[in-house]
């Protein structure tokens, strides 16, 4: 048994490394991912931005709705 902290923990992956297999789920996942970033004012790096744009390109008609953490609803 390892005593090194985290040595036994499962590998964690970023949001863009795992994607849902169905197109409908992928669109919802992309919208929710984007909404979370917008809600909390979180930055995205270039790779994440490119992944979100790739997802969005196949999701015409999918709206991203979020409530800003400081209040207000945006669409």
N, CA, C and O atoms as a Tripos MOL2 file, in Angstrom:
@<TRIPOS>MOLECULE
protein
  300   299    75     0     0
PROTEIN
NO_CHARGES

@<TRIPOS>ATOM
      1 N           0.8360   -1.1750    0.0000 N.3       1 UNK1
      2 CA          0.0000    0.0000    0.0000 C.3       1 UNK1
      3 C           0.8800    1.2380    0.0000 C.2       1 UNK1
      4 O           1.8460    1.3210    0.7600 O.2       1 UNK1
      5 N           0.5530    2.1800   -0.8370 N.am      2 UNK2
      6 CA          1.3240    3.4070   -0.9360 C.3       2 UNK2
      7 C           0.9460    4.3840    0.1670 C.2       2 UNK2
      8 O          -0.2240    4.5040    0.5280 O.2       2 UNK2
      9 N           1.9290    5.0690    0.6910 N.am      3 UNK3
     10 CA          1.6630    6.1010    1.6870 C.3       3 UNK3
     11 C           1.8230    7.4930    1.0890 C.2       3 UNK3
     12 O           1.6910    8.4960    1.7910 O.2       3 UNK3
     13 N           2.1060    7.5510   -0.2040 N.am      4 UNK4
     14 CA          2.2330    8.8360   -0.8810 C.3       4 UNK4
     15 C           0.8490    9.4240   -1.0880 C.2       4 UNK4
     16 O          -0.0110    8.7750   -1.6840 O.2       4 UNK4
     17 N           0.6110   10.6520   -0.6050 N.am      5 UNK5
     18 CA         -0.7100   11.2560   -0.7720 C.3       5 UNK5
     19 C          -1.1220   11.2870   -2.2520 C.2       5 UNK5
     20 O          -0.3570   11.7100   -3.1190 O.2       5 UNK5
     21 N          -2.3190   10.8380   -2.5050 N.am      6 UNK6
     22 CA         -2.8410   10.8760   -3.8650 C.3       6 UNK6
     23 C          -2.3820    9.7570   -4.7750 C.2       6 UNK6
     24 O          -2.8580    9.6590   -5.9060 O.2       6 UNK6
     25 N          -1.4750    8.9120   -4.3210 N.am      7 UNK7
     26 CA         -0.9620    7.8490   -5.1820 C.3       7 UNK7
     27 C          -2.0400    6.8410   -5.5430 C.2       7 UNK7
     28 O          -1.9770    6.2260   -6.6070 O.2       7 UNK7
     29 N          -3.0250    6.6630   -4.6770 N.am      8 UNK8
     30 CA         -4.0840    5.6930   -4.9160 C.3       8 UNK8
     31 C          -5.3240    6.3260   -5.5360 C.2       8 UNK8
     32 O          -6.2430    5.6200   -5.9520 O.2       8 UNK8
     33 N          -5.3500    7.6420   -5.5970 N.am      9 UNK9
     34 CA         -6.5410    8.3440   -6.1060 C.3       9 UNK9
     35 C          -6.6880    8.1360   -7.6120 C.2       9 UNK9
     36 O          -5.6910    8.0370   -8.3270 O.2       9 UNK9
     37 N          -7.9330    8.0680   -8.0930 N.am     10 UNK10
     38 CA         -8.1380    7.9380   -9.5360 C.3      10 UNK10
     39 C          -7.6500    9.1760  -10.2670 C.2      10 UNK10
     40 O          -7.6670   10.2810   -9.7230 O.2      10 UNK10
     41 N          -7.2170    8.9820  -11.4940 N.am     11 UNK11
     42 CA         -6.7530   10.1100  -12.2990 C.3      11 UNK11
     43 C          -7.9330   11.0240  -12.5730 C.2      11 UNK11
     44 O          -9.0060   10.5660  -12.9650 O.2      11 UNK11
     45 N          -7.7340   12.3060  -12.3670 N.am     12 UNK12
     46 CA         -8.7750   13.2870  -12.6570 C.3      12 UNK12
     47 C          -8.5030   13.8720  -14.0320 C.2      12 UNK12
     48 O          -7.3540   14.1250  -14.3940 O.2      12 UNK12
     49 N          -9.5520   14.0830  -14.7860 N.am     13 UNK13
     50 CA         -9.3820   14.6740  -16.1060 C.3      13 UNK13
     51 C         -10.1240   15.9880  -16.1600 C.2      13 UNK13
     52 O         -11.0720   16.2060  -15.4050 O.2      13 UNK13
     53 N          -9.7010   16.8600  -17.0440 N.am     14 UNK14
     54 CA        -10.3640   18.1310  -17.2410 C.3      14 UNK14
     55 C         -11.6910   17.9390  -17.9470 C.2      14 UNK14
     56 O         -11.9760   16.8660  -18.4800 O.2      14 UNK14
     57 N         -12.4960   18.9810  -17.9460 N.am     15 UNK15
     58 CA        -13.8280   18.9110  -18.5440 C.3      15 UNK15
     59 C         -13.7940   18.5190  -20.0070 C.2      15 UNK15
     60 O         -14.7150   17.8620  -20.4920 O.2      15 UNK15
     61 N         -12.7470   18.9110  -20.7200 N.am     16 UNK16
     62 CA        -12.6790   18.6420  -22.1420 C.3      16 UNK16
     63 C         -12.1090   17.2930  -22.5220 C.2      16 UNK16
     64 O         -12.1380   16.9200  -23.6950 O.2      16 UNK16
     65 N         -11.5900   16.5510  -21.5500 N.am     17 UNK17
     66 CA        -10.9970   15.2540  -21.8700 C.3      17 UNK17
     67 C         -12.0440   14.1630  -22.0130 C.2      17 UNK17
     68 O         -11.8710   13.2400  -22.8100 O.2      17 UNK17
     69 N         -13.1180   14.2540  -21.2580 N.am     18 UNK18
     70 CA        -14.2150   13.2980  -21.3780 C.3      18 UNK18
     71 C         -15.3960   14.0490  -21.9510 C.2      18 UNK18
     72 O         -15.7170   15.1430  -21.4860 O.2      18 UNK18
     73 N         -16.0440   13.4870  -22.9430 N.am     19 UNK19
     74 CA        -17.2290   14.1120  -23.5250 C.3      19 UNK19
     75 C         -18.3280   13.0720  -23.6570 C.2      19 UNK19
     76 O         -18.0450   11.9060  -23.9280 O.2      19 UNK19
     77 N         -19.5750   13.4770  -23.4710 N.am     20 UNK20
     78 CA        -20.6900   12.5370  -23.6120 C.3      20 UNK20
     79 C         -20.7470   11.9610  -25.0230 C.2      20 UNK20
     80 O         -20.4120   12.6510  -25.9860 O.2      20 UNK20
     81 N         -21.1630   10.7160  -25.1540 N.am     21 UNK21
     82 CA        -21.1780   10.0750  -26.4680 C.3      21 UNK21
     83 C         -22.3190   10.5230  -27.3880 C.2      21 UNK21
     84 O         -22.1580   10.5010  -28.6080 O.2      21 UNK21
     85 N         -23.4640   10.9270  -26.8350 N.am     22 UNK22
     86 CA        -24.5820   11.2860  -27.7140 C.3      22 UNK22
     87 C         -24.5520   12.7700  -28.0480 C.2      22 UNK22
     88 O         -24.1800   13.5820  -27.2000 O.2      22 UNK22
     89 N         -24.9400   13.1440  -29.2790 N.am     23 UNK23
     90 CA        -24.9280   14.5480  -29.6900 C.3      23 UNK23
     91 C         -25.7900   15.4460  -28.7990 C.2      23 UNK23
     92 O         -25.3870   16.5640  -28.4770 O.2      23 UNK23
     93 N         -26.9730   14.9690  -28.3970 N.am     24 UNK24
     94 CA        -27.8390   15.7860  -27.5470 C.3      24 UNK24
     95 C         -27.1920   16.0380  -26.1850 C.2      24 UNK24
     96 O         -27.2400   17.1490  -25.6570 O.2      24 UNK24
     97 N         -26.5980   15.0080  -25.6350 N.am     25 UNK25
     98 CA        -25.9310   15.1570  -24.3430 C.3      25 UNK25
     99 C         -24.7060   16.0530  -24.4790 C.2      25 UNK25
    100 O         -24.3990   16.8240  -23.5690 O.2      25 UNK25
    101 N         -24.0100   15.9600  -25.5940 N.am     26 UNK26
    102 CA        -22.8280   16.7960  -25.8190 C.3      26 UNK26
    103 C         -23.2120   18.2650  -25.8600 C.2      26 UNK26
    104 O         -22.5140   19.1010  -25.2860 O.2      26 UNK26
    105 N         -24.3150   18.5920  -26.5300 N.am     27 UNK27
    106 CA        -24.7600   19.9910  -26.5980 C.3      27 UNK27
    107 C         -25.1250   20.5150  -25.2160 C.2      27 UNK27
    108 O         -24.7540   21.6320  -24.8530 O.2      27 UNK27
    109 N         -25.8450   19.7180  -24.4540 N.am     28 UNK28
    110 CA        -26.2170   20.1440  -23.0990 C.3      28 UNK28
    111 C         -24.9680   20.2970  -22.2360 C.2      28 UNK28
    112 O         -24.8450   21.2610  -21.4800 O.2      28 UNK28
    113 N         -24.0440   19.3480  -22.3490 N.am     29 UNK29
    114 CA        -22.7960   19.4000  -21.5770 C.3      29 UNK29
    115 C         -22.0150   20.6770  -21.9100 C.2      29 UNK29
    116 O         -21.5240   21.3670  -21.0160 O.2      29 UNK29
    117 N         -21.9080   20.9800  -23.2100 N.am     30 UNK30
    118 CA        -21.2000   22.1950  -23.6210 C.3      30 UNK30
    119 C         -21.8700   23.4510  -23.1050 C.2      30 UNK30
    120 O         -21.1970   24.3880  -22.6750 O.2      30 UNK30
    121 N         -23.1970   23.4760  -23.1440 N.am     31 UNK31
    122 CA        -23.9460   24.6400  -22.6550 C.3      31 UNK31
    123 C         -23.7750   24.7980  -21.1430 C.2      31 UNK31
    124 O         -23.5830   25.9100  -20.6510 O.2      31 UNK31
    125 N         -23.8460   23.6990  -20.4160 N.am     32 UNK32
    126 CA        -23.6780   23.7510  -18.9560 C.3      32 UNK32
    127 C         -22.2510   24.1610  -18.5710 C.2      32 UNK32
    128 O         -22.0440   24.9280  -17.6310 O.2      32 UNK32
    129 N         -21.2840   23.6400  -19.3080 N.am     33 UNK33
    130 CA        -19.8720   23.9680  -19.0760 C.3      33 UNK33
    131 C         -19.6580   25.4610  -19.2920 C.2      33 UNK33
    132 O         -19.0200   26.1260  -18.4760 O.2      33 UNK33
    133 N         -20.1990   25.9930  -20.4040 N.am     34 UNK34
    134 CA        -20.0770   27.4150  -20.7120 C.3      34 UNK34
    135 C         -20.7990   28.2620  -19.6730 C.2      34 UNK34
    136 O         -20.2740   29.2820  -19.2280 O.2      34 UNK34
    137 N         -22.0000   27.8440  -19.2840 N.am     35 UNK35
    138 CA        -22.7760   28.5950  -18.2970 C.3      35 UNK35
    139 C         -22.0340   28.6850  -16.9660 C.2      35 UNK35
    140 O         -22.0400   29.7350  -16.3230 O.2      35 UNK35
    141 N         -21.3990   27.5970  -16.5520 N.am     36 UNK36
    142 CA        -20.6390   27.6180  -15.2940 C.3      36 UNK36
    143 C         -19.4900   28.6140  -15.3750 C.2      36 UNK36
    144 O         -19.2370   29.3580  -14.4280 O.2      36 UNK36
    145 N         -18.8010   28.6260  -16.5010 N.am     37 UNK37
    146 CA        -17.6960   29.5770  -16.6780 C.3      37 UNK37
    147 C         -18.2000   31.0100  -16.6210 C.2      37 UNK37
    148 O         -17.5840   31.8660  -15.9860 O.2      37 UNK37
    149 N         -19.3370   31.2730  -17.2940 N.am     38 UNK38
    150 CA        -19.8990   32.6180  -17.3150 C.3      38 UNK38
    151 C         -20.4530   33.0080  -15.9460 C.2      38 UNK38
    152 O         -20.2420   34.1290  -15.4830 O.2      38 UNK38
    153 N         -21.1510   32.0920  -15.3100 N.am     39 UNK39
    154 CA        -21.7550   32.3800  -14.0030 C.3      39 UNK39
    155 C         -20.7150   32.8630  -13.0040 C.2      39 UNK39
    156 O         -20.9350   33.8350  -12.2830 O.2      39 UNK39
    157 N         -19.5940   32.1830  -12.9710 N.am     40 UNK40
    158 CA        -18.5780   32.4900  -11.9730 C.3      40 UNK40
    159 C         -17.4470   33.3660  -12.5020 C.2      40 UNK40
    160 O         -16.4930   33.6490  -11.7780 O.2      40 UNK40
    161 N         -17.5460   33.7960  -13.7540 N.am     41 UNK41
    162 CA        -16.5090   34.6580  -14.3210 C.3      41 UNK41
    163 C         -15.1690   33.9600  -14.4340 C.2      41 UNK41
    164 O         -14.1210   34.5830  -14.2600 O.2      41 UNK41
    165 N         -15.1980   32.6610  -14.7270 N.am     42 UNK42
    166 CA        -13.9650   31.8750  -14.8020 C.3      42 UNK42
    167 C         -13.2980   32.0210  -16.1630 C.2      42 UNK42
    168 O         -13.9730   32.1230  -17.1880 O.2      42 UNK42
    169 N         -12.0020   32.0310  -16.1660 N.am     43 UNK43
    170 CA        -11.2290   32.1260  -17.3980 C.3      43 UNK43
    171 C         -11.1930   30.7780  -18.1100 C.2      43 UNK43
    172 O         -11.3870   29.7300  -17.4930 O.2      43 UNK43
    173 N         -10.9440   30.8210  -19.4040 N.am     44 UNK44
    174 CA        -10.7110   29.6100  -20.1860 C.3      44 UNK44
    175 C          -9.3860   29.7710  -20.9030 C.2      44 UNK44
    176 O          -9.0400   30.8670  -21.3450 O.2      44 UNK44
    177 N          -8.6480   28.6850  -21.0180 N.am     45 UNK45
    178 CA         -7.4130   28.7610  -21.7930 C.3      45 UNK45
    179 C          -7.7600   28.5120  -23.2640 C.2      45 UNK45
    180 O          -8.9070   28.2130  -23.5960 O.2      45 UNK45
    181 N          -6.7820   28.6340  -24.1200 N.am     46 UNK46
    182 CA         -7.0250   28.5240  -25.5590 C.3      46 UNK46
    183 C          -7.5690   27.1450  -25.9500 C.2      46 UNK46
    184 O          -8.4700   27.0460  -26.7820 O.2      46 UNK46
    185 N          -7.0290   26.0970  -25.3570 N.am     47 UNK47
    186 CA         -7.4850   24.7430  -25.6770 C.3      47 UNK47
    187 C          -8.9400   24.5400  -25.2600 C.2      47 UNK47
    188 O          -9.7270   23.9460  -25.9960 O.2      47 UNK47
    189 N          -9.2890   25.0360  -24.0750 N.am     48 UNK48
    190 CA        -10.6650   24.9070  -23.5930 C.3      48 UNK48
    191 C         -11.6150   25.7230  -24.4680 C.2      48 UNK48
    192 O         -12.7040   25.2620  -24.8090 O.2      48 UNK48
    193 N         -11.2020   26.9220  -24.8240 N.am     49 UNK49
    194 CA        -11.9980   27.7780  -25.7080 C.3      49 UNK49
    195 C         -12.2470   27.0850  -27.0380 C.2      49 UNK49
    196 O         -13.3750   27.0600  -27.5300 O.2      49 UNK49
    197 N         -11.1990   26.5270  -27.6160 N.am     50 UNK50
    198 CA        -11.3370   25.8250  -28.8930 C.3      50 UNK50
    199 C         -12.2850   24.6360  -28.7710 C.2      50 UNK50
    200 O         -13.0900   24.3930  -29.6700 O.2      50 UNK50
    201 N         -12.1980   23.8920  -27.6620 N.am     51 UNK51
    202 CA        -13.0770   22.7370  -27.4460 C.3      51 UNK51
    203 C         -14.5270   23.1930  -27.3330 C.2      51 UNK51
    204 O         -15.4160   22.5790  -27.9230 O.2      51 UNK51
    205 N         -14.7720   24.2630  -26.5810 N.am     52 UNK52
    206 CA        -16.1440   24.7760  -26.4360 C.3      52 UNK52
    207 C         -16.6910   25.2670  -27.7730 C.2      52 UNK52
    208 O         -17.8610   25.0450  -28.0820 O.2      52 UNK52
    209 N         -15.8600   25.9260  -28.5620 N.am     53 UNK53
    210 CA        -16.3080   26.3870  -29.8800 C.3      53 UNK53
    211 C         -16.5950   25.2140  -30.8070 C.2      53 UNK53
    212 O         -17.5420   25.2620  -31.5920 O.2      53 UNK53
    213 N         -15.7880   24.1620  -30.7250 N.am     54 UNK54
    214 CA        -16.0360   22.9540  -31.5330 C.3      54 UNK54
    215 C         -17.3760   22.3220  -31.1610 C.2      54 UNK54
    216 O         -18.1460   21.9200  -32.0330 O.2      54 UNK54
    217 N         -17.6450   22.2400  -29.8640 N.am     55 UNK55
    218 CA        -18.9180   21.6790  -29.4090 C.3      55 UNK55
    219 C         -20.0680   22.5550  -29.8940 C.2      55 UNK55
    220 O         -21.0500   22.0480  -30.4360 O.2      55 UNK55
    221 N         -19.9530   23.8570  -29.7040 N.am     56 UNK56
    222 CA        -21.0170   24.7940  -30.0830 C.3      56 UNK56
    223 C         -21.3070   24.7570  -31.5730 C.2      56 UNK56
    224 O         -22.4510   24.9540  -31.9820 O.2      56 UNK56
    225 N         -20.3020   24.5100  -32.3860 N.am     57 UNK57
    226 CA        -20.4860   24.4840  -33.8400 C.3      57 UNK57
    227 C         -21.4900   23.4110  -34.2640 C.2      57 UNK57
    228 O         -22.1530   23.5610  -35.2910 O.2      57 UNK57
    229 N         -21.6080   22.3500  -33.5010 N.am     58 UNK58
    230 CA        -22.5430   21.2770  -33.8270 C.3      58 UNK58
    231 C         -23.8470   21.3520  -33.0520 C.2      58 UNK58
    232 O         -24.6340   20.4050  -33.0480 O.2      58 UNK58
    233 N         -24.0720   22.4890  -32.3920 N.am     59 UNK59
    234 CA        -25.2420   22.5880  -31.5080 C.3      59 UNK59
    235 C         -26.1140   23.8020  -31.8280 C.2      59 UNK59
    236 O         -26.5040   24.5430  -30.9260 O.2      59 UNK59
    237 N         -26.4120   24.0000  -33.0870 N.am     60 UNK60
    238 CA        -27.2730   25.1230  -33.4690 C.3      60 UNK60
    239 C         -28.5840   25.0300  -32.7000 C.2      60 UNK60
    240 O         -29.1570   23.9490  -32.5660 O.2      60 UNK60
    241 N         -29.0480   26.1480  -32.2050 N.am     61 UNK61
    242 CA        -30.3140   26.1790  -31.4830 C.3      61 UNK61
    243 C         -30.1990   25.8830  -29.9970 C.2      61 UNK61
    244 O         -31.2040   25.9120  -29.2870 O.2      61 UNK61
    245 N         -29.0080   25.6010  -29.5190 N.am     62 UNK62
    246 CA        -28.8120   25.3670  -28.0880 C.3      62 UNK62
    247 C         -28.4720   26.6920  -27.4250 C.2      62 UNK62
    248 O         -27.4760   27.3310  -27.7670 O.2      62 UNK62
    249 N         -29.3010   27.1000  -26.4800 N.am     63 UNK63
    250 CA        -29.0610   28.3470  -25.7550 C.3      63 UNK63
    251 C         -28.2300   28.0800  -24.5140 C.2      63 UNK63
    252 O         -28.3090   27.0100  -23.9100 O.2      63 UNK63
    253 N         -27.4360   29.0680  -24.1460 N.am     64 UNK64
    254 CA        -26.6950   29.0190  -22.8930 C.3      64 UNK64
    255 C         -27.3390   30.0480  -21.9770 C.2      64 UNK64
    256 O         -27.2740   31.2500  -22.2320 O.2      64 UNK64
    257 N         -27.9600   29.5650  -20.9140 N.am     65 UNK65
    258 CA        -28.5840   30.4450  -19.9360 C.3      65 UNK65
    259 C         -27.8400   30.2990  -18.6160 C.2      65 UNK65
    260 O         -27.4580   29.2000  -18.2130 O.2      65 UNK65
    261 N         -27.6440   31.4420  -17.9490 N.am     66 UNK66
    262 CA        -26.9790   31.3790  -16.6610 C.3      66 UNK66
    263 C         -27.3840   32.5830  -15.8220 C.2      66 UNK66
    264 O         -27.7900   33.6220  -16.3430 O.2      66 UNK66
    265 N         -27.2660   32.4180  -14.5330 N.am     67 UNK67
    266 CA        -27.4720   33.5140  -13.5940 C.3      67 UNK67
    267 C         -26.0950   33.8940  -13.0800 C.2      67 UNK67
    268 O         -25.3850   33.0690  -12.5050 O.2      67 UNK67
    269 N         -25.7280   35.1410  -13.2900 N.am     68 UNK68
    270 CA        -24.4250   35.5910  -12.8150 C.3      68 UNK68
    271 C         -24.3610   35.4620  -11.2960 C.2      68 UNK68
    272 O         -25.3510   35.6970  -10.6040 O.2      68 UNK68
    273 N         -23.2160   35.0950  -10.7930 N.am     69 UNK69
    274 CA        -23.0580   34.8880   -9.3600 C.3      69 UNK69
    275 C         -23.4000   36.1580   -8.5800 C.2      69 UNK69
    276 O         -23.7630   36.0850   -7.4060 O.2      69 UNK69
    277 N         -23.2890   37.3080   -9.2210 N.am     70 UNK70
    278 CA        -23.6030   38.5780   -8.5610 C.3      70 UNK70
    279 C         -25.0450   39.0020   -8.8070 C.2      70 UNK70
    280 O         -25.4450   40.0940   -8.4020 O.2      70 UNK70
    281 N         -25.8330   38.1490   -9.4670 N.am     71 UNK71
    282 CA        -27.2450   38.4460   -9.7220 C.3      71 UNK71
    283 C         -27.4960   38.7560  -11.1810 C.2      71 UNK71
    284 O         -26.5840   39.1470  -11.9100 O.2      71 UNK71
    285 N         -28.7320   38.5810  -11.6030 N.am     72 UNK72
    286 CA        -29.1130   38.8430  -12.9730 C.3      72 UNK72
    287 C         -29.1350   37.5600  -13.7950 C.2      72 UNK72
    288 O         -28.3540   36.6430  -13.5440 O.2      72 UNK72
    289 N         -30.0200   37.4980  -14.7640 N.am     73 UNK73
    290 CA        -30.1290   36.3460  -15.6400 C.3      73 UNK73
    291 C         -29.7560   36.7790  -17.0480 C.2      73 UNK73
    292 O         -30.2110   37.8190  -17.5240 O.2      73 UNK73
    293 N         -28.9380   35.9890  -17.7070 N.am     74 UNK74
    294 CA        -28.4730   36.3070  -19.0520 C.3      74 UNK74
    295 C         -28.7980   35.1530  -19.9780 C.2      74 UNK74
    296 O         -28.8700   34.0010  -19.5500 O.2      74 UNK74
    297 N         -28.9940   35.4650  -21.2440 N.am     75 UNK75
    298 CA        -29.2750   34.4230  -22.2280 C.3      75 UNK75
    299 C         -28.5550   34.7650  -23.5030 C.2      75 UNK75
    300 O         -28.6470   34.0230  -24.4810 O.2      75 UNK75
@<TRIPOS>BOND
     1     1     2 1
     2     2     3 1
     3     3     4 2
     4     3     5 am
     5     5     6 1
     6     6     7 1
     7     7     8 2
     8     7     9 am
     9     9    10 1
    10    10    11 1
    11    11    12 2
    12    11    13 am
    13    13    14 1
    14    14    15 1
    15    15    16 2
    16    15    17 am
    17    17    18 1
    18    18    19 1
    19    19    20 2
    20    19    21 am
    21    21    22 1
    22    22    23 1
    23    23    24 2
    24    23    25 am
    25    25    26 1
    26    26    27 1
    27    27    28 2
    28    27    29 am
    29    29    30 1
    30    30    31 1
    31    31    32 2
    32    31    33 am
    33    33    34 1
    34    34    35 1
    35    35    36 2
    36    35    37 am
    37    37    38 1
    38    38    39 1
    39    39    40 2
    40    39    41 am
    41    41    42 1
    42    42    43 1
    43    43    44 2
    44    43    45 am
    45    45    46 1
    46    46    47 1
    47    47    48 2
    48    47    49 am
    49    49    50 1
    50    50    51 1
    51    51    52 2
    52    51    53 am
    53    53    54 1
    54    54    55 1
    55    55    56 2
    56    55    57 am
    57    57    58 1
    58    58    59 1
    59    59    60 2
    60    59    61 am
    61    61    62 1
    62    62    63 1
    63    63    64 2
    64    63    65 am
    65    65    66 1
    66    66    67 1
    67    67    68 2
    68    67    69 am
    69    69    70 1
    70    70    71 1
    71    71    72 2
    72    71    73 am
    73    73    74 1
    74    74    75 1
    75    75    76 2
    76    75    77 am
    77    77    78 1
    78    78    79 1
    79    79    80 2
    80    79    81 am
    81    81    82 1
    82    82    83 1
    83    83    84 2
    84    83    85 am
    85    85    86 1
    86    86    87 1
    87    87    88 2
    88    87    89 am
    89    89    90 1
    90    90    91 1
    91    91    92 2
    92    91    93 am
    93    93    94 1
    94    94    95 1
    95    95    96 2
    96    95    97 am
    97    97    98 1
    98    98    99 1
    99    99   100 2
   100    99   101 am
   101   101   102 1
   102   102   103 1
   103   103   104 2
   104   103   105 am
   105   105   106 1
   106   106   107 1
   107   107   108 2
   108   107   109 am
   109   109   110 1
   110   110   111 1
   111   111   112 2
   112   111   113 am
   113   113   114 1
   114   114   115 1
   115   115   116 2
   116   115   117 am
   117   117   118 1
   118   118   119 1
   119   119   120 2
   120   119   121 am
   121   121   122 1
   122   122   123 1
   123   123   124 2
   124   123   125 am
   125   125   126 1
   126   126   127 1
   127   127   128 2
   128   127   129 am
   129   129   130 1
   130   130   131 1
   131   131   132 2
   132   131   133 am
   133   133   134 1
   134   134   135 1
   135   135   136 2
   136   135   137 am
   137   137   138 1
   138   138   139 1
   139   139   140 2
   140   139   141 am
   141   141   142 1
   142   142   143 1
   143   143   144 2
   144   143   145 am
   145   145   146 1
   146   146   147 1
   147   147   148 2
   148   147   149 am
   149   149   150 1
   150   150   151 1
   151   151   152 2
   152   151   153 am
   153   153   154 1
   154   154   155 1
   155   155   156 2
   156   155   157 am
   157   157   158 1
   158   158   159 1
   159   159   160 2
   160   159   161 am
   161   161   162 1
   162   162   163 1
   163   163   164 2
   164   163   165 am
   165   165   166 1
   166   166   167 1
   167   167   168 2
   168   167   169 am
   169   169   170 1
   170   170   171 1
   171   171   172 2
   172   171   173 am
   173   173   174 1
   174   174   175 1
   175   175   176 2
   176   175   177 am
   177   177   178 1
   178   178   179 1
   179   179   180 2
   180   179   181 am
   181   181   182 1
   182   182   183 1
   183   183   184 2
   184   183   185 am
   185   185   186 1
   186   186   187 1
   187   187   188 2
   188   187   189 am
   189   189   190 1
   190   190   191 1
   191   191   192 2
   192   191   193 am
   193   193   194 1
   194   194   195 1
   195   195   196 2
   196   195   197 am
   197   197   198 1
   198   198   199 1
   199   199   200 2
   200   199   201 am
   201   201   202 1
   202   202   203 1
   203   203   204 2
   204   203   205 am
   205   205   206 1
   206   206   207 1
   207   207   208 2
   208   207   209 am
   209   209   210 1
   210   210   211 1
   211   211   212 2
   212   211   213 am
   213   213   214 1
   214   214   215 1
   215   215   216 2
   216   215   217 am
   217   217   218 1
   218   218   219 1
   219   219   220 2
   220   219   221 am
   221   221   222 1
   222   222   223 1
   223   223   224 2
   224   223   225 am
   225   225   226 1
   226   226   227 1
   227   227   228 2
   228   227   229 am
   229   229   230 1
   230   230   231 1
   231   231   232 2
   232   231   233 am
   233   233   234 1
   234   234   235 1
   235   235   236 2
   236   235   237 am
   237   237   238 1
   238   238   239 1
   239   239   240 2
   240   239   241 am
   241   241   242 1
   242   242   243 1
   243   243   244 2
   244   243   245 am
   245   245   246 1
   246   246   247 1
   247   247   248 2
   248   247   249 am
   249   249   250 1
   250   250   251 1
   251   251   252 2
   252   251   253 am
   253   253   254 1
   254   254   255 1
   255   255   256 2
   256   255   257 am
   257   257   258 1
   258   258   259 1
   259   259   260 2
   260   259   261 am
   261   261   262 1
   262   262   263 1
   263   263   264 2
   264   263   265 am
   265   265   266 1
   266   266   267 1
   267   267   268 2
   268   267   269 am
   269   269   270 1
   270   270   271 1
   271   271   272 2
   272   271   273 am
   273   273   274 1
   274   274   275 1
   275   275   276 2
   276   275   277 am
   277   277   278 1
   278   278   279 1
   279   279   280 2
   280   279   281 am
   281   281   282 1
   282   282   283 1
   283   283   284 2
   284   283   285 am
   285   285   286 1
   286   286   287 1
   287   287   288 2
   288   287   289 am
   289   289   290 1
   290   290   291 1
   291   291   292 2
   292   291   293 am
   293   293   294 1
   294   294   295 1
   295   295   296 2
   296   295   297 am
   297   297   298 1
   298   298   299 1
   299   299   300 2
@<TRIPOS>SUBSTRUCTURE
     1 UNK1         2 RESIDUE 1 A UNK
     2 UNK2         6 RESIDUE 1 A UNK
     3 UNK3        10 RESIDUE 1 A UNK
     4 UNK4        14 RESIDUE 1 A UNK
     5 UNK5        18 RESIDUE 1 A UNK
     6 UNK6        22 RESIDUE 1 A UNK
     7 UNK7        26 RESIDUE 1 A UNK
     8 UNK8        30 RESIDUE 1 A UNK
     9 UNK9        34 RESIDUE 1 A UNK
    10 UNK10       38 RESIDUE 1 A UNK
    11 UNK11       42 RESIDUE 1 A UNK
    12 UNK12       46 RESIDUE 1 A UNK
    13 UNK13       50 RESIDUE 1 A UNK
    14 UNK14       54 RESIDUE 1 A UNK
    15 UNK15       58 RESIDUE 1 A UNK
    16 UNK16       62 RESIDUE 1 A UNK
    17 UNK17       66 RESIDUE 1 A UNK
    18 UNK18       70 RESIDUE 1 A UNK
    19 UNK19       74 RESIDUE 1 A UNK
    20 UNK20       78 RESIDUE 1 A UNK
    21 UNK21       82 RESIDUE 1 A UNK
    22 UNK22       86 RESIDUE 1 A UNK
    23 UNK23       90 RESIDUE 1 A UNK
    24 UNK24       94 RESIDUE 1 A UNK
    25 UNK25       98 RESIDUE 1 A UNK
    26 UNK26      102 RESIDUE 1 A UNK
    27 UNK27      106 RESIDUE 1 A UNK
    28 UNK28      110 RESIDUE 1 A UNK
    29 UNK29      114 RESIDUE 1 A UNK
    30 UNK30      118 RESIDUE 1 A UNK
    31 UNK31      122 RESIDUE 1 A UNK
    32 UNK32      126 RESIDUE 1 A UNK
    33 UNK33      130 RESIDUE 1 A UNK
    34 UNK34      134 RESIDUE 1 A UNK
    35 UNK35      138 RESIDUE 1 A UNK
    36 UNK36      142 RESIDUE 1 A UNK
    37 UNK37      146 RESIDUE 1 A UNK
    38 UNK38      150 RESIDUE 1 A UNK
    39 UNK39      154 RESIDUE 1 A UNK
    40 UNK40      158 RESIDUE 1 A UNK
    41 UNK41      162 RESIDUE 1 A UNK
    42 UNK42      166 RESIDUE 1 A UNK
    43 UNK43      170 RESIDUE 1 A UNK
    44 UNK44      174 RESIDUE 1 A UNK
    45 UNK45      178 RESIDUE 1 A UNK
    46 UNK46      182 RESIDUE 1 A UNK
    47 UNK47      186 RESIDUE 1 A UNK
    48 UNK48      190 RESIDUE 1 A UNK
    49 UNK49      194 RESIDUE 1 A UNK
    50 UNK50      198 RESIDUE 1 A UNK
    51 UNK51      202 RESIDUE 1 A UNK
    52 UNK52      206 RESIDUE 1 A UNK
    53 UNK53      210 RESIDUE 1 A UNK
    54 UNK54      214 RESIDUE 1 A UNK
    55 UNK55      218 RESIDUE 1 A UNK
    56 UNK56      222 RESIDUE 1 A UNK
    57 UNK57      226 RESIDUE 1 A UNK
    58 UNK58      230 RESIDUE 1 A UNK
    59 UNK59      234 RESIDUE 1 A UNK
    60 UNK60      238 RESIDUE 1 A UNK
    61 UNK61      242 RESIDUE 1 A UNK
    62 UNK62      246 RESIDUE 1 A UNK
    63 UNK63      250 RESIDUE 1 A UNK
    64 UNK64      254 RESIDUE 1 A UNK
    65 UNK65      258 RESIDUE 1 A UNK
    66 UNK66      262 RESIDUE 1 A UNK
    67 UNK67      266 RESIDUE 1 A UNK
    68 UNK68      270 RESIDUE 1 A UNK
    69 UNK69      274 RESIDUE 1 A UNK
    70 UNK70      278 RESIDUE 1 A UNK
    71 UNK71      282 RESIDUE 1 A UNK
    72 UNK72      286 RESIDUE 1 A UNK
    73 UNK73      290 RESIDUE 1 A UNK
    74 UNK74      294 RESIDUE 1 A UNK
    75 UNK75      298 RESIDUE 1 A UNK
